[in-house]
Amino acid sequence: MDSKKQYTIAINREAGSGGRSLAERLGEKLGINVYTKAALEGLIEHFGLTEGEIEHLRTRKQSWWDEVCQFNKQFAAAGSEYEVNREVTPKQVYHMEEKLLKEIAERESCIIVGRAAFHIFKDTPSVKKLFFIADRDYRIAHMKAKLGVDDREAARIIDETDKERETYTKSIMGVSRYDCHNYDMVLNITNKDPEKMADFLAAIVKAEMQ
């Protein structure tokens, strides 16, 4: 792809929609890497946290007053042991993740799934922002098959995951992940053949981005 234009595909998806699998198929069709939690490796190294702790921070709601108090706390403790072991805020996680994802996108054409990529790359010219949704019954059935749980538990996981993702985008970026204006395309992939959908999207990307 050296002779072709470099681009980024930012994919968001509803929990249980099968969007990540579709993203991986699309990556295969286009011959580019697909990044899901790749940025976490850099965050873990930077902050010295576990993957679980990073994910918890991403979904923690924090007000502007919390941020001010946190700044004052760090400033007052400058030069002390606290400065080295200070509490990591969700906003710090977002900015480090933003930096890592932009470094990846500058290096190669790629697909980034989740990680608020739709917002991180909102002003990037060579980006295609996609949002995959699906009917609730389809999502529950998909989650049941994936995790081996019953309908009730599958629905709980879906609702909890979607709520955490929405809380994160609203509290850190001030936008809703469900606002269709954040994307170039919003696709309902309920009962759609993943292979045909990947072919469809690959054709659009090749026509518009490469």
Sequence and secondary structure as in RCSB ss.txt:
>XXXX:A:sequence
MDSKKQYTIAINREAGSGGRSLAERLGEKLGINVYTKAALEGLIEHFGLTEGEIEHLRTRKQSWWDEVCQFNKQF
AAAGSEYEVNREVTPKQVYHMEEKLLKEIAERESCIIVGRAAFHIFKDTPSVKKLFFIADRDYRIAHMKAKLGVD
DREAARIIDETDKERETYTKSIMGVSRYDCHNYDMVLNITNKDPEKMADFLAAIVKAEMQ
>XXXX:A:secstr
 TTS   EEEEEE TTS HHHHHHHHHHHHT EEESSHHHHHHHHHHT  HHHHHHHHT    HHHHHHHHHHHH
HTTTSHHHHS    HHHHHHHHHHHHHHHHHHS EEEESTTHHHHTTT TTEEEEEEE  HHHHHHHHHHHHT  
HHHHHHHHHHHHHHHHHHIIIIIS  TT GGG SEEEE TT  HHHHHHHHHHHHHHHT 
